[in-house]
Amino acid sequence: MDQHTPHEGLGEGDALPGSRGEHVLQRLFATRDRAERFYERQVVDHLTPHMREFVARQEMVFVGTSDASGNCDTTFRAGPPGFVRVLDGRTLMYPEFRGNGVLASLGNILENPHLSLLFVDFFDDLVGLHVNGAATITTAYDAARRHGLADEDMTAPGRRAERWVKVEVEEAYIHCSKHIPLLVRQDRRQRAPEGRRPAGDDYFGVGQVKARPVERAREKAGKTAG
């Protein structure tokens, strides 16, 4: 589901949550009745008190964005419980810290404000929460001045938020626990990665792959010169 159609409830023709595409497929695959029950029972246009409490104790979130042409990007954000701040039932904010400088998600938001958040509790309740909405980028100064978001320890100890993303909630609904794996928390400092490669910048070997054509070109140039 996405924000293509505003949440207007059922019984109003095609004024349903979600996109026209999902409604077409529901008819094609005969899932319309099940989908309507889900819309009616689970989809809201704000964060319920239970949703607000759930978000306030999560330590991670998956963020989905796309640019003006629809090219998508999914990223991951994490921090201590409460790093995503619920301002009220229709507004939340999360911090952006110093990264690789690409700013892919923020760049997408600049072109296309539609954003999706997926919170998943892998450790206790084994349930997820989808939050879709409209995002805007704000400075750390403005976040502190307007919303009091100045406590660094509430986001991530030792890191300073360079900017914040504000999300106006348009749609929120459950991700059921059926296929969510149960994970166990482990202190990363006590991990014993025996025989495992360290997760460095070139963990996936991209640097090596990109270096080969350059090396071959140099070898070829050297042979030609010789």
C-alpha positions as CSV (number, residue, x, y, z in Angstrom):
1,M,0.0,0.0,0.0
2,D,1.0,3.6,-0.5
3,Q,-0.3,7.1,-0.3
4,H,-1.9,7.3,-3.8
5,T,-5.4,7.3,-2.3
6,P,-6.3,9.1,0.9
7,H,-7.8,7.1,3.7
8,E,-11.5,7.8,3.5
9,G,-12.9,4.6,5.0
10,L,-15.1,2.0,3.3
11,G,-18.5,2.2,1.7
12,E,-17.6,5.1,-0.6
13,G,-17.0,3.4,-3.9
14,D,-13.3,3.1,-4.6
15,A,-12.3,5.6,-1.9
16,L,-10.1,3.0,-0.2
17,P,-6.6,3.1,1.4
18,G,-3.8,2.0,-0.9
19,S,-3.1,2.3,-4.6
20,R,-5.3,1.8,-7.7
21,G,-2.9,-1.0,-8.7
22,E,-3.5,-3.1,-5.5
23,H,-7.3,-2.6,-5.9
24,V,-7.1,-3.9,-9.5
25,L,-5.1,-7.0,-8.4
26,Q,-7.5,-7.6,-5.6
27,R,-10.3,-8.0,-8.1
28,L,-8.2,-10.0,-10.5
29,F,-7.0,-12.5,-7.8
30,A,-10.3,-12.5,-5.9
31,T,-8.9,-11.1,-2.6
32,R,-11.1,-8.0,-2.4
33,D,-13.2,-9.2,0.5
34,R,-10.1,-10.0,2.6
35,A,-8.5,-6.7,1.6
36,E,-11.5,-4.7,2.6
37,R,-11.7,-6.5,6.0
38,F,-8.0,-5.6,6.5
39,Y,-8.6,-2.0,5.5
40,E,-11.6,-1.7,7.8
41,R,-10.0,-3.4,10.8
42,Q,-6.3,-2.4,10.6
43,V,-5.6,0.7,8.5
44,V,-5.8,4.1,10.1
45,D,-4.6,7.6,9.1
46,H,-2.8,8.3,12.4
47,L,-0.8,6.5,15.1
48,T,-3.0,4.9,17.8
49,P,-1.8,5.0,21.4
50,H,-0.5,1.4,21.0
51,M,1.4,2.4,17.8
52,R,2.9,5.4,19.5
53,E,4.2,3.2,22.4
54,F,5.5,0.6,19.9
55,V,7.5,3.2,17.9
56,A,8.9,4.8,21.1
57,R,10.6,1.5,22.1
58,Q,12.0,0.5,18.7
59,E,15.7,0.5,18.0
60,M,15.5,0.2,14.2
61,V,13.5,1.2,11.2
62,F,13.6,0.5,7.5
63,V,13.1,3.6,5.4
64,G,11.7,3.5,1.8
65,T,11.9,6.5,-0.6
66,S,11.8,7.1,-4.3
67,D,12.9,9.9,-6.6
68,A,10.6,11.9,-8.9
69,S,10.9,9.1,-11.5
70,G,10.0,6.4,-9.1
71,N,13.5,4.9,-8.7
72,C,13.4,3.4,-5.2
73,D,15.8,3.2,-2.3
74,T,15.5,1.4,1.0
75,T,17.8,2.1,3.9
76,F,18.1,1.2,7.5
77,R,18.3,3.5,10.6
78,A,19.0,2.5,14.1
79,G,19.6,3.9,17.6
80,P,18.6,3.5,21.2
81,P,14.9,3.0,22.0
82,G,13.2,6.3,21.3
83,F,15.5,7.5,18.6
84,V,12.4,7.9,16.4
85,R,10.4,10.6,18.2
86,V,6.6,10.5,18.2
87,L,5.5,14.1,18.5
88,D,1.8,13.3,18.4
89,G,-0.6,10.9,16.7
90,R,0.1,12.4,13.3
91,T,3.7,13.4,13.4
92,L,7.1,11.7,14.1
93,M,10.7,12.6,13.4
94,Y,13.9,10.6,13.1
95,P,17.5,11.9,13.1
96,E,20.0,11.8,10.2
97,F,23.6,11.4,11.3
98,R,26.9,11.8,9.3
99,G,27.2,9.0,6.8
100,N,28.9,8.3,3.4
101,G,27.9,11.7,2.0
102,V,25.6,10.3,-0.7
103,L,22.4,11.4,1.0
104,A,20.3,9.1,-1.2
105,S,17.2,9.0,1.0
106,L,17.2,12.8,1.6
107,G,17.8,13.4,-2.0
108,N,14.7,11.3,-2.9
109,I,12.7,13.2,-0.3
110,L,13.7,16.5,-1.8
111,E,12.2,15.3,-5.1
112,N,9.3,13.1,-3.8
113,P,8.1,13.5,-0.2
114,H,6.3,10.2,-0.1
115,L,8.1,8.0,2.4
116,S,7.4,4.6,4.0
117,L,8.7,3.4,7.4
118,L,8.7,-0.2,8.5
119,F,9.3,-0.9,12.2
120,V,9.9,-4.6,13.1
121,D,10.2,-6.1,16.6
122,F,12.3,-9.1,16.0
123,F,13.0,-9.7,19.7
124,D,9.8,-9.6,21.8
125,D,6.4,-9.2,20.2
126,L,7.4,-10.4,16.7
127,V,5.2,-7.8,15.0
128,G,5.7,-5.0,12.5
129,L,4.2,-1.5,11.9
130,H,4.0,0.2,8.5
131,V,3.9,4.0,8.6
132,N,3.4,5.9,5.3
133,G,3.4,9.6,5.1
134,A,4.8,12.9,3.7
135,A,8.4,13.8,4.7
136,T,10.2,17.0,5.0
137,I,13.9,17.7,5.9
138,T,14.7,20.1,8.8
139,T,17.9,21.2,10.4
140,A,19.1,20.2,13.8
141,Y,18.7,23.8,14.9
142,D,15.1,24.0,13.8
143,A,14.3,20.6,15.3
144,A,15.6,21.8,18.6
145,R,13.9,25.2,18.5
146,R,10.5,24.0,17.3
147,H,10.3,20.5,18.8
148,G,12.9,20.4,21.6
149,L,14.8,17.6,19.9
150,A,18.2,18.6,21.4
151,D,19.0,15.7,23.7
152,E,21.8,13.8,21.9
153,D,21.6,10.8,24.3
154,M,18.0,10.2,23.3
155,T,19.0,9.6,19.7
156,A,22.4,7.9,19.8
157,P,25.1,8.5,22.5
158,G,28.1,10.3,21.2
159,R,26.6,11.2,17.8
160,R,25.1,14.5,16.8
161,A,22.1,14.6,14.5
162,E,23.0,16.8,11.5
163,R,19.4,17.1,10.4
164,W,16.0,15.5,11.0
165,V,13.2,14.1,8.9
166,K,9.7,15.0,9.9
167,V,7.0,12.6,8.8
168,E,3.3,13.6,8.6
169,V,1.5,10.3,9.0
170,E,-1.0,9.4,6.3
171,E,-1.4,5.7,6.8
172,A,-0.5,3.2,9.5
173,Y,-1.1,-0.5,9.7
174,I,0.2,-3.8,11.1
175,H,2.7,-6.2,9.6
176,C,1.6,-9.6,11.0
177,S,4.0,-11.8,12.9
178,K,3.6,-14.9,10.7
179,H,7.0,-14.8,9.0
180,I,9.0,-12.5,11.3
181,P,12.0,-14.5,12.7
182,L,12.8,-14.5,16.4
183,L,16.2,-13.0,16.9
184,V,18.4,-12.9,20.0
185,R,20.2,-9.7,21.1
186,Q,23.9,-10.0,21.4
187,D,26.6,-7.5,22.5
188,R,28.5,-6.8,19.3
189,R,31.7,-6.3,21.4
190,Q,31.4,-9.9,22.6
191,R,30.8,-11.5,19.2
192,A,33.3,-14.2,18.2
193,P,33.4,-14.0,14.4
194,E,35.8,-16.9,14.1
195,G,36.6,-17.4,10.4
196,R,34.4,-14.6,9.4
197,R,35.5,-11.6,7.4
198,P,35.2,-8.2,9.2
199,A,32.5,-6.0,7.9
200,G,34.6,-3.3,6.5
201,D,34.0,-0.8,3.7
202,D,34.8,-3.3,1.0
203,Y,33.0,-6.3,2.6
204,F,31.3,-7.1,-0.8
205,G,34.5,-6.7,-2.8
206,V,33.3,-3.8,-4.9
207,G,36.6,-1.9,-4.6
208,Q,38.5,-5.0,-6.0
209,V,36.1,-5.4,-8.9
210,K,36.4,-1.7,-9.9
211,A,40.1,-1.8,-9.5
212,R,40.6,-4.7,-12.1
213,P,39.7,-2.7,-15.2
214,V,42.0,0.1,-14.1
215,E,44.9,-2.4,-13.4
216,R,44.3,-4.1,-16.8
217,A,44.3,-0.8,-18.6
218,R,47.6,0.1,-16.9
219,E,49.1,-3.3,-17.8
220,K,48.0,-2.8,-21.4
221,A,49.4,0.7,-21.5
222,G,52.7,-0.6,-20.1
223,K,53.0,-3.3,-22.7
224,T,52.2,-0.9,-25.5
225,A,54.8,1.5,-24.3
226,G,57.3,-1.3,-24.0
